[in-house]
Amino acid sequence: MLRGARMDGWKWRRQAVVGRFIVDFLCLEAAVVVELDGGVHAERTVYDDRRDAYLRGKGLLVLRFGNAAALQDLDRSSWRILSACRESDPSRRGRHIERRRAESGAFRP
C-alpha cells in the first residue's frame, strides 16, 4: 500500500536510515515513520521505546503496527497512516513539499 506513491501521493522509502537506526518505512514529506512489528518486539519494549524517543527527537512521528493486525485490517492501517500524513505539521516538512505535491497533481486539500 505504500509503494508507488499510491497513498494520496505520499512517497515512502523502505528500510530507510535515520541516524543510527533503520526504519521500516519513512515518508520524509510528512515526517512519518511506519514500523511493522513481529513477535520479537514484545520482548524488546525498552529498546523500541528508546528508539522511538530518538526518532521523535528528530521530529518524526512513529506509527507502530503488529504484522498480523496490519495485514488483517489493511483498510484501518491505511487510514491511520494517511491521516497521520495529512495531519503532519508543515513546519516539520517545509513549504516546498506542498508546492511540489500541488505541481504533481497529487495534492488534494
A tleap script that builds the chain and sets N, CA, C and O, in Angstrom:
source leaprc.protein.ff14SB
mol = sequence {
  NMET LEU ARG GLY ALA ARG MET ASP GLY TRP
  LYS TRP ARG ARG GLN ALA VAL VAL GLY ARG
  PHE ILE VAL ASP PHE LEU CYS LEU GLU ALA
  ALA VAL VAL VAL GLU LEU ASP GLY GLY VAL
  HIE ALA GLU ARG THR VAL TYR ASP ASP ARG
  ARG ASP ALA TYR LEU ARG GLY LYS GLY LEU
  LEU VAL LEU ARG PHE GLY ASN ALA ALA ALA
  LEU GLN ASP LEU ASP ARG SER SER TRP ARG
  ILE LEU SER ALA CYS ARG GLU SER ASP PRO
  SER ARG ARG GLY ARG HIE ILE GLU ARG ARG
  ARG ALA GLU SER GLY ALA PHE ARG CPRO
}
set mol.1.N position { 0.814 -1.203 0.000 }
set mol.1.CA position { 0.000 0.000 0.000 }
set mol.1.C position { 0.854 1.263 0.000 }
set mol.1.O position { 0.362 2.331 -0.364 }
set mol.2.N position { 2.110 1.169 0.395 }
set mol.2.CA position { 2.975 2.348 0.437 }
set mol.2.C position { 3.836 2.492 -0.815 }
set mol.2.O position { 4.572 3.470 -0.945 }
set mol.3.N position { 3.757 1.560 -1.711 }
set mol.3.CA position { 4.577 1.617 -2.921 }
set mol.3.C position { 4.002 2.583 -3.944 }
set mol.3.O position { 2.789 2.778 -4.025 }
set mol.4.N position { 4.889 3.180 -4.721 }
set mol.4.CA position { 4.490 3.971 -5.868 }
set mol.4.C position { 3.628 5.183 -5.563 }
set mol.4.O position { 2.834 5.598 -6.408 }
set mol.5.N position { 3.760 5.747 -4.402 }
set mol.5.CA position { 3.002 6.955 -4.015 }
set mol.5.C position { 1.506 6.762 -4.201 }
set mol.5.O position { 0.795 7.715 -4.521 }
set mol.6.N position { 1.014 5.531 -4.003 }
set mol.6.CA position { -0.403 5.237 -4.158 }
set mol.6.C position { -1.246 5.838 -3.048 }
set mol.6.O position { -2.456 6.003 -3.204 }
set mol.7.N position { -0.630 6.157 -1.956 }
set mol.7.CA position { -1.369 6.665 -0.815 }
set mol.7.C position { -1.454 8.188 -0.902 }
set mol.7.O position { -0.716 8.903 -0.224 }
set mol.8.N position { -2.353 8.663 -1.735 }
set mol.8.CA position { -2.626 10.099 -1.890 }
set mol.8.C position { -1.384 10.894 -2.298 }
set mol.8.O position { -1.266 12.079 -1.985 }
set mol.9.N position { -0.472 10.240 -2.989 }
set mol.9.CA position { 0.719 10.923 -3.481 }
set mol.9.C position { 1.893 10.968 -2.525 }
set mol.9.O position { 2.961 11.455 -2.896 }
set mol.10.N position { 1.732 10.480 -1.313 }
set mol.10.CA position { 2.837 10.484 -0.345 }
set mol.10.C position { 3.864 9.439 -0.769 }
set mol.10.O position { 3.509 8.303 -1.082 }
set mol.11.N position { 5.121 9.824 -0.777 }
set mol.11.CA position { 6.195 8.923 -1.189 }
set mol.11.C position { 6.872 8.330 0.038 }
set mol.11.O position { 7.143 9.025 1.018 }
set mol.12.N position { 7.138 7.036 -0.036 }
set mol.12.CA position { 7.715 6.301 1.082 }
set mol.12.C position { 9.030 5.655 0.683 }
set mol.12.O position { 9.197 5.185 -0.443 }
set mol.13.N position { 9.952 5.640 1.621 }
set mol.13.CA position { 11.209 4.915 1.464 }
set mol.13.C position { 11.145 3.690 2.349 }
set mol.13.O position { 10.720 3.766 3.501 }
set mol.14.N position { 11.566 2.566 1.811 }
set mol.14.CA position { 11.583 1.321 2.565 }
set mol.14.C position { 12.988 1.109 3.121 }
set mol.14.O position { 13.976 1.372 2.435 }
set mol.15.N position { 13.077 0.636 4.355 }
set mol.15.CA position { 14.361 0.375 5.021 }
set mol.15.C position { 15.267 1.608 4.948 }
set mol.15.O position { 16.396 1.536 4.462 }
set mol.16.N position { 14.761 2.725 5.433 }
set mol.16.CA position { 15.478 3.993 5.384 }
set mol.16.C position { 16.341 4.176 6.630 }
set mol.16.O position { 15.965 3.760 7.726 }
set mol.17.N position { 17.490 4.796 6.449 }
set mol.17.CA position { 18.399 5.069 7.555 }
set mol.17.C position { 18.033 6.422 8.157 }
set mol.17.O position { 17.942 7.430 7.455 }
set mol.18.N position { 17.824 6.421 9.473 }
set mol.18.CA position { 17.584 7.658 10.226 }
set mol.18.C position { 18.572 7.631 11.392 }
set mol.18.O position { 18.395 6.896 12.364 }
set mol.19.N position { 19.607 8.444 11.271 }
set mol.19.CA position { 20.639 8.435 12.309 }
set mol.19.C position { 21.283 7.073 12.406 }
set mol.19.O position { 21.822 6.563 11.424 }
set mol.20.N position { 21.231 6.485 13.582 }
set mol.20.CA position { 21.856 5.179 13.787 }
set mol.20.C position { 20.878 4.014 13.641 }
set mol.20.O position { 21.218 2.871 13.946 }
set mol.21.N position { 19.667 4.305 13.176 }
set mol.21.CA position { 18.638 3.277 13.053 }
set mol.21.C position { 18.178 3.096 11.612 }
set mol.21.O position { 18.325 3.991 10.780 }
set mol.22.N position { 17.625 1.933 11.337 }
set mol.22.CA position { 16.961 1.670 10.065 }
set mol.22.C position { 15.485 1.494 10.375 }
set mol.22.O position { 15.107 0.649 11.187 }
set mol.23.N position { 14.654 2.295 9.724 }
set mol.23.CA position { 13.211 2.215 9.941 }
set mol.23.C position { 12.578 1.439 8.799 }
set mol.23.O position { 13.113 1.404 7.691 }
set mol.24.N position { 11.441 0.818 9.070 }
set mol.24.CA position { 10.773 0.021 8.039 }
set mol.24.C position { 10.323 0.888 6.867 }
set mol.24.O position { 10.622 0.582 5.713 }
set mol.25.N position { 9.607 1.967 7.164 }
set mol.25.CA position { 9.122 2.870 6.120 }
set mol.25.C position { 9.221 4.303 6.618 }
set mol.25.O position { 8.938 4.587 7.782 }
set mol.26.N position { 9.627 5.209 5.721 }
set mol.26.CA position { 9.773 6.623 6.066 }
set mol.26.C position { 9.168 7.484 4.970 }
set mol.26.O position { 9.477 7.311 3.791 }
set mol.27.N position { 8.308 8.410 5.361 }
set mol.27.CA position { 7.794 9.434 4.460 }
set mol.27.C position { 8.428 10.747 4.904 }
set mol.27.O position { 8.016 11.332 5.906 }
set mol.28.N position { 9.425 11.208 4.160 }
set mol.28.CA position { 10.114 12.445 4.517 }
set mol.28.C position { 9.185 13.643 4.433 }
set mol.28.O position { 9.261 14.546 5.265 }
set mol.29.N position { 8.310 13.661 3.437 }
set mol.29.CA position { 7.409 14.796 3.236 }
set mol.29.C position { 6.534 15.055 4.454 }
set mol.29.O position { 6.297 16.205 4.825 }
set mol.30.N position { 6.058 13.987 5.069 }
set mol.30.CA position { 5.168 14.131 6.223 }
set mol.30.C position { 5.886 13.921 7.537 }
set mol.30.O position { 5.298 14.125 8.599 }
set mol.31.N position { 7.153 13.512 7.489 }
set mol.31.CA position { 7.934 13.214 8.688 }
set mol.31.C position { 7.262 12.123 9.521 }
set mol.31.O position { 7.102 12.250 10.735 }
set mol.32.N position { 6.870 11.034 8.823 }
set mol.32.CA position { 6.185 9.908 9.466 }
set mol.32.C position { 6.982 8.633 9.216 }
set mol.32.O position { 7.440 8.374 8.104 }
set mol.33.N position { 7.137 7.847 10.275 }
set mol.33.CA position { 7.779 6.536 10.203 }
set mol.33.C position { 6.719 5.489 10.496 }
set mol.33.O position { 5.916 5.648 11.414 }
set mol.34.N position { 6.719 4.415 9.709 }
set mol.34.CA position { 5.831 3.283 9.955 }
set mol.34.C position { 6.710 2.082 10.273 }
set mol.34.O position { 7.598 1.720 9.502 }
set mol.35.N position { 6.445 1.476 11.414 }
set mol.35.CA position { 7.158 0.286 11.848 }
set mol.35.C position { 6.190 -0.884 11.901 }
set mol.35.O position { 5.115 -0.781 12.493 }
set mol.36.N position { 6.566 -1.989 11.286 }
set mol.36.CA position { 5.787 -3.222 11.342 }
set mol.36.C position { 6.512 -4.178 12.278 }
set mol.36.O position { 7.651 -4.571 12.028 }
set mol.37.N position { 5.844 -4.537 13.343 }
set mol.37.CA position { 6.475 -5.316 14.405 }
set mol.37.C position { 6.024 -6.766 14.395 }
set mol.37.O position { 4.829 -7.062 14.394 }
set mol.38.N position { 6.990 -7.653 14.389 }
set mol.38.CA position { 6.720 -9.071 14.548 }
set mol.38.C position { 6.718 -9.430 16.024 }
set mol.38.O position { 6.798 -8.545 16.877 }
set mol.39.N position { 6.629 -10.688 16.329 }
set mol.39.CA position { 6.538 -11.159 17.696 }
set mol.39.C position { 7.736 -10.819 18.567 }
set mol.39.O position { 7.589 -10.704 19.784 }
set mol.40.N position { 8.920 -10.654 17.982 }
set mol.40.CA position { 10.123 -10.381 18.762 }
set mol.40.C position { 10.035 -9.032 19.483 }
set mol.40.O position { 10.707 -8.830 20.494 }
set mol.41.N position { 9.226 -8.122 18.979 }
set mol.41.CA position { 9.144 -6.796 19.592 }
set mol.41.C position { 8.478 -6.816 20.966 }
set mol.41.O position { 8.656 -5.881 21.747 }
set mol.42.N position { 7.730 -7.842 21.269 }
set mol.42.CA position { 7.116 -7.955 22.591 }
set mol.42.C position { 8.193 -8.080 23.672 }
set mol.42.O position { 7.977 -7.717 24.828 }
set mol.43.N position { 9.346 -8.598 23.275 }
set mol.43.CA position { 10.450 -8.782 24.212 }
set mol.43.C position { 11.437 -7.615 24.182 }
set mol.43.O position { 12.386 -7.595 24.966 }
set mol.44.N position { 11.229 -6.648 23.296 }
set mol.44.CA position { 12.180 -5.553 23.109 }
set mol.44.C position { 11.559 -4.195 23.384 }
set mol.44.O position { 11.917 -3.216 22.728 }
set mol.45.N position { 10.658 -4.111 24.316 }
set mol.45.CA position { 9.932 -2.856 24.537 }
set mol.45.C position { 10.842 -1.711 24.977 }
set mol.45.O position { 10.642 -0.574 24.550 }
set mol.46.N position { 11.825 -1.984 25.812 }
set mol.46.CA position { 12.725 -0.926 26.272 }
set mol.46.C position { 13.525 -0.378 25.094 }
set mol.46.O position { 13.653 0.837 24.939 }
set mol.47.N position { 14.057 -1.264 24.271 }
set mol.47.CA position { 14.810 -0.851 23.088 }
set mol.47.C position { 13.913 -0.042 22.144 }
set mol.47.O position { 14.312 1.019 21.664 }
set mol.48.N position { 12.718 -0.537 21.881 }
set mol.48.CA position { 11.796 0.164 20.983 }
set mol.48.C position { 11.407 1.529 21.536 }
set mol.48.O position { 11.280 2.490 20.776 }
set mol.49.N position { 11.217 1.626 22.844 }
set mol.49.CA position { 10.872 2.918 23.452 }
set mol.49.C position { 12.009 3.925 23.270 }
set mol.49.O position { 11.765 5.087 22.946 }
set mol.50.N position { 13.230 3.487 23.475 }
set mol.50.CA position { 14.388 4.378 23.294 }
set mol.50.C position { 14.528 4.797 21.829 }
set mol.50.O position { 14.804 5.956 21.518 }
set mol.51.N position { 14.335 3.844 20.963 }
set mol.51.CA position { 14.427 4.104 19.522 }
set mol.51.C position { 13.368 5.107 19.095 }
set mol.51.O position { 13.660 6.051 18.361 }
set mol.52.N position { 12.140 4.902 19.553 }
set mol.52.CA position { 11.048 5.824 19.220 }
set mol.52.C position { 11.325 7.225 19.760 }
set mol.52.O position { 11.035 8.217 19.091 }
set mol.53.N position { 11.882 7.310 20.961 }
set mol.53.CA position { 12.220 8.614 21.547 }
set mol.53.C position { 13.271 9.316 20.685 }
set mol.53.O position { 13.183 10.522 20.453 }
set mol.54.N position { 14.243 8.577 20.222 }
set mol.54.CA position { 15.277 9.142 19.347 }
set mol.54.C position { 14.639 9.678 18.065 }
set mol.54.O position { 14.935 10.796 17.642 }
set mol.55.N position { 13.764 8.881 17.448 }
set mol.55.CA position { 13.113 9.288 16.198 }
set mol.55.C position { 12.213 10.506 16.418 }
set mol.55.O position { 12.175 11.409 15.582 }
set mol.56.N position { 11.491 10.532 17.538 }
set mol.56.CA position { 10.663 11.710 17.852 }
set mol.56.C position { 11.541 12.938 18.044 }
set mol.56.O position { 11.161 14.044 17.659 }
set mol.57.N position { 12.712 12.746 18.637 }
set mol.57.CA position { 13.659 13.844 18.807 }
set mol.57.C position { 14.138 14.408 17.479 }
set mol.57.O position { 14.562 15.562 17.410 }
set mol.58.N position { 14.076 13.612 16.436 }
set mol.58.CA position { 14.430 14.052 15.089 }
set mol.58.C position { 13.225 14.684 14.377 }
set mol.58.O position { 13.311 15.053 13.206 }
set mol.59.N position { 12.095 14.803 15.102 }
set mol.59.CA position { 10.908 15.422 14.519 }
set mol.59.C position { 10.005 14.473 13.762 }
set mol.59.O position { 9.162 14.911 12.979 }
set mol.60.N position { 10.169 13.178 13.982 }
set mol.60.CA position { 9.374 12.182 13.269 }
set mol.60.C position { 8.247 11.635 14.136 }
set mol.60.O position { 8.404 11.447 15.342 }
set mol.61.N position { 7.122 11.387 13.504 }
set mol.61.CA position { 6.017 10.698 14.157 }
set mol.61.C position { 6.180 9.218 13.861 }
set mol.61.O position { 6.340 8.837 12.702 }
set mol.62.N position { 6.141 8.376 14.889 }
set mol.62.CA position { 6.335 6.939 14.715 }
set mol.62.C position { 5.002 6.231 14.908 }
set mol.62.O position { 4.361 6.358 15.951 }
set mol.63.N position { 4.591 5.477 13.878 }
set mol.63.CA position { 3.391 4.647 13.957 }
set mol.63.C position { 3.827 3.196 13.966 }
set mol.63.O position { 4.557 2.757 13.078 }
set mol.64.N position { 3.380 2.447 14.969 }
set mol.64.CA position { 3.725 1.030 15.072 }
set mol.64.C position { 2.494 0.174 14.842 }
set mol.64.O position { 1.408 0.456 15.348 }
set mol.65.N position { 2.696 -0.880 14.064 }
set mol.65.CA position { 1.635 -1.837 13.774 }
set mol.65.C position { 2.200 -3.231 13.954 }
set mol.65.O position { 3.319 -3.512 13.526 }
set mol.66.N position { 1.437 -4.100 14.581 }
set mol.66.CA position { 1.802 -5.508 14.603 }
set mol.66.C position { 1.600 -6.066 13.202 }
set mol.66.O position { 0.644 -5.696 12.521 }
set mol.67.N position { 2.477 -6.940 12.769 }
set mol.67.CA position { 2.366 -7.509 11.416 }
set mol.67.C position { 0.989 -8.090 11.148 }
set mol.67.O position { 0.363 -7.772 10.137 }
set mol.68.N position { 0.518 -8.934 12.045 }
set mol.68.CA position { -0.761 -9.610 11.833 }
set mol.68.C position { -1.914 -8.612 11.799 }
set mol.68.O position { -2.782 -8.692 10.930 }
set mol.69.N position { -1.923 -7.682 12.731 }
set mol.69.CA position { -3.012 -6.699 12.791 }
set mol.69.C position { -3.035 -5.825 11.544 }
set mol.69.O position { -4.107 -5.527 11.017 }
set mol.70.N position { -1.863 -5.412 11.067 }
set mol.70.CA position { -1.796 -4.557 9.878 }
set mol.70.C position { -2.341 -5.275 8.658 }
set mol.70.O position { -3.039 -4.675 7.841 }
set mol.71.N position { -2.029 -6.551 8.531 }
set mol.71.CA position { -2.485 -7.304 7.366 }
set mol.71.C position { -3.951 -7.695 7.467 }
set mol.71.O position { -4.651 -7.738 6.455 }
set mol.72.N position { -4.421 -7.979 8.669 }
set mol.72.CA position { -5.813 -8.380 8.840 }
set mol.72.C position { -6.770 -7.222 8.606 }
set mol.72.O position { -7.883 -7.426 8.122 }
set mol.73.N position { -6.353 -6.015 8.944 }
set mol.73.CA position { -7.208 -4.849 8.775 }
set mol.73.C position { -6.445 -3.771 8.013 }
set mol.73.O position { -6.119 -2.716 8.557 }
set mol.74.N position { -6.170 -4.057 6.751 }
set mol.74.CA position { -5.376 -3.167 5.913 }
set mol.74.C position { -6.036 -1.805 5.736 }
set mol.74.O position { -5.350 -0.785 5.670 }
set mol.75.N position { -7.359 -1.787 5.658 }
set mol.75.CA position { -8.063 -0.511 5.500 }
set mol.75.C position { -7.834 0.401 6.702 }
set mol.75.O position { -7.570 1.593 6.544 }
set mol.76.N position { -7.935 -0.160 7.890 }
set mol.76.CA position { -7.731 0.644 9.106 }
set mol.76.C position { -6.283 1.127 9.204 }
set mol.76.O position { -6.035 2.283 9.547 }
set mol.77.N position { -5.333 0.246 8.905 }
set mol.77.CA position { -3.921 0.621 8.937 }
set mol.77.C position { -3.653 1.742 7.933 }
set mol.77.O position { -2.976 2.720 8.251 }
set mol.78.N position { -4.184 1.597 6.733 }
set mol.78.CA position { -4.008 2.620 5.694 }
set mol.78.C position { -4.601 3.946 6.137 }
set mol.78.O position { -3.995 5.000 5.944 }
set mol.79.N position { -5.776 3.892 6.725 }
set mol.79.CA position { -6.443 5.112 7.186 }
set mol.79.C position { -5.595 5.827 8.234 }
set mol.79.O position { -5.432 7.046 8.175 }
set mol.80.N position { -5.053 5.071 9.196 }
set mol.80.CA position { -4.215 5.686 10.242 }
set mol.80.C position { -2.979 6.343 9.650 }
set mol.80.O position { -2.607 7.445 10.055 }
set mol.81.N position { -2.341 5.678 8.697 }
set mol.81.CA position { -1.135 6.221 8.078 }
set mol.81.C position { -1.468 7.464 7.267 }
set mol.81.O position { -0.788 8.483 7.386 }
set mol.82.N position { -2.497 7.390 6.452 }
set mol.82.CA position { -2.891 8.529 5.622 }
set mol.82.C position { -3.305 9.714 6.486 }
set mol.82.O position { -2.961 10.855 6.178 }
set mol.83.N position { -4.031 9.458 7.549 }
set mol.83.CA position { -4.430 10.534 8.465 }
set mol.83.C position { -3.212 11.203 9.081 }
set mol.83.O position { -3.165 12.429 9.187 }
set mol.84.N position { -2.232 10.416 9.486 }
set mol.84.CA position { -1.015 10.982 10.075 }
set mol.84.C position { -0.282 11.855 9.062 }
set mol.84.O position { 0.227 12.919 9.416 }
set mol.85.N position { -0.224 11.422 7.821 }
set mol.85.CA position { 0.444 12.219 6.784 }
set mol.85.C position { -0.304 13.526 6.549 }
set mol.85.O position { 0.309 14.592 6.477 }
set mol.86.N position { -1.600 13.448 6.431 }
set mol.86.CA position { -2.403 14.643 6.161 }
set mol.86.C position { -2.345 15.632 7.322 }
set mol.86.O position { -2.409 16.843 7.108 }
set mol.87.N position { -2.226 15.128 8.542 }
set mol.87.CA position { -2.227 15.988 9.722 }
set mol.87.C position { -0.822 16.400 10.151 }
set mol.87.O position { -0.655 17.084 11.160 }
set mol.88.N position { 0.182 15.987 9.389 }
set mol.88.CA position { 1.555 16.301 9.799 }
set mol.88.C position { 1.766 17.802 9.822 }
set mol.88.O position { 1.169 18.553 9.052 }
set mol.89.N position { 2.620 18.204 10.713 }
set mol.89.CA position { 2.935 19.616 10.922 }
set mol.89.C position { 3.779 20.124 9.754 }
set mol.89.O position { 4.894 19.641 9.555 }
set mol.90.N position { 3.271 21.096 8.969 }
set mol.90.CA position { 4.031 21.583 7.823 }
set mol.90.C position { 5.405 22.135 8.189 }
set mol.90.O position { 6.305 22.139 7.349 }
set mol.91.N position { 5.585 22.595 9.412 }
set mol.91.CA position { 6.891 23.138 9.797 }
set mol.91.C position { 7.956 22.041 9.852 }
set mol.91.O position { 9.150 22.328 9.769 }
set mol.92.N position { 7.522 20.787 9.993 }
set mol.92.CA position { 8.484 19.684 10.023 }
set mol.92.C position { 8.940 19.305 8.625 }
set mol.92.O position { 10.016 18.729 8.462 }
set mol.93.N position { 8.140 19.618 7.614 }
set mol.93.CA position { 8.482 19.126 6.292 }
set mol.93.C position { 8.849 20.225 5.301 }
set mol.93.O position { 9.422 19.922 4.254 }
set mol.94.N position { 8.550 21.457 5.583 }
set mol.94.CA position { 8.947 22.553 4.707 }
set mol.94.C position { 7.894 22.896 3.673 }
set mol.94.O position { 7.140 22.031 3.227 }
set mol.95.N position { 7.848 24.167 3.292 }
set mol.95.CA position { 6.831 24.636 2.347 }
set mol.95.C position { 7.011 24.074 0.945 }
set mol.95.O position { 6.033 23.917 0.215 }
set mol.96.N position { 8.238 23.770 0.559 }
set mol.96.CA position { 8.482 23.285 -0.796 }
set mol.96.C position { 7.773 21.966 -1.073 }
set mol.96.O position { 7.471 21.656 -2.225 }
set mol.97.N position { 7.509 21.201 -0.046 }
set mol.97.CA position { 6.845 19.912 -0.240 }
set mol.97.C position { 5.423 20.126 -0.747 }
set mol.97.O position { 5.008 19.482 -1.711 }
set mol.98.N position { 4.675 21.018 -0.110 }
set mol.98.CA position { 3.301 21.277 -0.551 }
set mol.98.C position { 3.284 21.768 -1.992 }
set mol.98.O position { 2.435 21.351 -2.780 }
set mol.99.N position { 4.218 22.654 -2.343 }
set mol.99.CA position { 4.273 23.171 -3.707 }
set mol.99.C position { 4.560 22.035 -4.686 }
set mol.99.O position { 3.919 21.942 -5.733 }
set mol.100.N position { 5.515 21.175 -4.352 }
set mol.100.CA position { 5.868 20.063 -5.233 }
set mol.100.C position { 4.699 19.103 -5.398 }
set mol.100.O position { 4.438 18.633 -6.506 }
set mol.101.N position { 3.993 18.807 -4.314 }
set mol.101.CA position { 2.839 17.912 -4.403 }
set mol.101.C position { 1.734 18.549 -5.237 }
set mol.101.O position { 1.078 17.858 -6.016 }
set mol.102.N position { 1.518 19.855 -5.089 }
set mol.102.CA position { 0.483 20.548 -5.860 }
set mol.102.C position { 0.820 20.518 -7.347 }
set mol.102.O position { -0.058 20.295 -8.180 }
set mol.103.N position { 2.084 20.742 -7.679 }
set mol.103.CA position { 2.508 20.729 -9.072 }
set mol.103.C position { 2.383 19.356 -9.699 }
set mol.103.O position { 2.126 19.243 -10.898 }
set mol.104.N position { 2.560 18.315 -8.909 }
set mol.104.CA position { 2.491 16.946 -9.447 }
set mol.104.C position { 1.062 16.468 -9.626 }
set mol.104.O position { 0.837 15.413 -10.219 }
set mol.105.N position { 0.097 17.220 -9.128 }
set mol.105.CA position { -1.304 16.814 -9.229 }
set mol.105.C position { -1.732 15.866 -8.121 }
set mol.105.O position { -2.885 15.434 -8.089 }
set mol.106.N position { -0.814 15.534 -7.206 }
set mol.106.CA position { -1.129 14.577 -6.147 }
set mol.106.C position { -1.793 15.253 -4.956 }
set mol.106.O position { -2.367 14.582 -4.098 }
set mol.107.N position { -1.716 16.577 -4.900 }
set mol.107.CA position { -2.240 17.278 -3.733 }
set mol.107.C position { -3.757 17.374 -3.800 }
set mol.107.O position { -4.321 17.812 -4.802 }
set mol.108.N position { -4.405 16.958 -2.723 }
set mol.108.CA position { -5.850 17.084 -2.593 }
set mol.108.C position { -6.146 17.696 -1.247 }
set mol.108.O position { -5.888 17.069 -0.220 }
set mol.109.N position { -6.693 18.931 -1.217 }
set mol.109.CA position { -6.951 19.577 0.071 }
set mol.109.C position { -7.976 18.839 0.898 }
set mol.109.O position { -8.295 19.264 2.008 }
savepdb mol mol.pdb
quit
